[in-house]
Amino acid sequence: MNKVSQVKSSIHKERWLSIIKECQSSGMTIRAWCKQNNIKEATYYMPMTAHTFPELLTTLTIQSLAIPYPEEGH
């Protein structure tokens, strides 16, 4: 990869890392955040595929699978 490609890749990666962090800090589910920000959910996950930036997967919090803990006595 030449220097220009490396810089472009780094900028793209930082942009998506920023988007992921913004989503996580919102307290919303990924689905709700994407809808509010007019981003297709598939587009949100695309940079985290093995073919693009797999290291971004380590920044994910599994928000959309969160299951509330049942209250005692119920």
Secondary structure as UniProt FT lines:
FT   HELIX           3..25
FT   TURN            26..27
FT   HELIX           30..36
FT   TURN            37..38
FT   HELIX           41..45
FT   HELIX           46..48
FT   TURN            50..51
FT   HELIX           54..59
FT   TURN            64..65
FT   TURN            72..73
//
